[in-house]
């Protein structure tokens, strides 16, 4: 198994959910804007690296807490606001 930052997966998953449910107002959903949102959010969240299947399962279980999800969504909402005000395209 390779090294993975699980926070990247969680940020992408939650961004997709927010967009799908229309829980946030996203001025543009192009690839550039989505990547900018993810990068800004990831820079404000702690990394969660794993290198084994056991570590992957353990971290996924830990990521199921309400506080963890709230932290990820909060970082995404802030990032969306930044990108909405200053898109790079």
C-alpha positions in Angstrom: 0.0 0.0 0.0 1.1 3.5 -0.7 1.1 6.5 1.7 -2.2 8.4 1.6 -3.5 11.5 3.3 -7.1 10.5 4.3 -8.0 14.1 4.8 -7.9 14.6 1.1 -10.5 11.9 0.7 -12.7 13.3 3.4 -12.5 16.8 2.0 -13.4 15.7 -1.5 -16.2 13.5 -0.2 -17.7 16.3 1.8 -17.3 18.9 -0.9 -19.1 16.6 -3.3 -21.9 16.0 -0.7 -22.3 19.8 -0.1 -22.5 20.5 -3.8 -24.9 17.6 -4.5 -27.3 18.6 -1.7 -27.0 22.3 -2.7 -26.1 23.1 0.9 -23.7 25.8 -0.2 -23.8 28.5 -2.9 -21.0 27.7 -5.3 -20.6 30.4 -8.0 -18.6 28.0 -10.2 -18.0 24.3 -10.0 -15.3 24.0 -12.6 -12.2 21.8 -11.9 -10.0 24.8 -11.1 -12.4 26.2 -8.5 -13.0 22.8 -6.9 -9.3 22.2 -6.6 -8.8 25.6 -5.1 -11.5 25.0 -2.6 -10.0 21.7 -1.6 -6.5 23.1 -1.3 -7.6 26.0 0.9 -9.6 23.6 3.1 -6.8 21.1 3.4 -4.3 23.8 4.4 -6.4 24.5 7.4 -7.0 20.9 8.5 -4.5 18.5 10.0 -3.2 15.7 7.7 -4.2 12.1 8.4 -1.6 9.9 6.8 -1.8 6.1 6.6 0.4 3.4 5.1 -1.5 0.2 5.8 -4.9 -1.3 5.3 -5.3 -1.5 9.1 -4.4 2.2 9.5 -6.9 3.0 6.7 -9.7 1.2 8.5 -8.8 2.7 11.9 -8.7 6.3 10.6 -12.0 5.9 8.6 -13.7 4.8 11.9 -12.2 7.8 13.8 -13.4 10.1 11.0 -17.0 9.2 11.7 -17.3 11.6 14.7 -19.6 14.6 14.5 -16.8 16.9 15.5 -14.5 15.7 12.7 -17.2 16.1 10.1 -18.1 19.6 11.4 -14.4 20.6 11.2 -14.2 19.4 7.6 -17.4 21.1 6.6 -16.5 24.3 8.4 -13.1 24.4 6.5 -14.9 23.8 3.2 -17.5 26.6 3.8 -14.7 29.1 4.5 -12.8 27.9 1.4 -15.9 28.1 -0.8 -16.5 31.7 0.4 -12.9 32.6 -0.5 -13.1 31.1 -3.9 -16.5 32.6 -4.6 -15.1 36.0 -3.9 -11.8 35.5 -5.8 -12.0 32.8 -8.5 -8.8 32.3 -10.4 -10.2 31.8 -13.8 
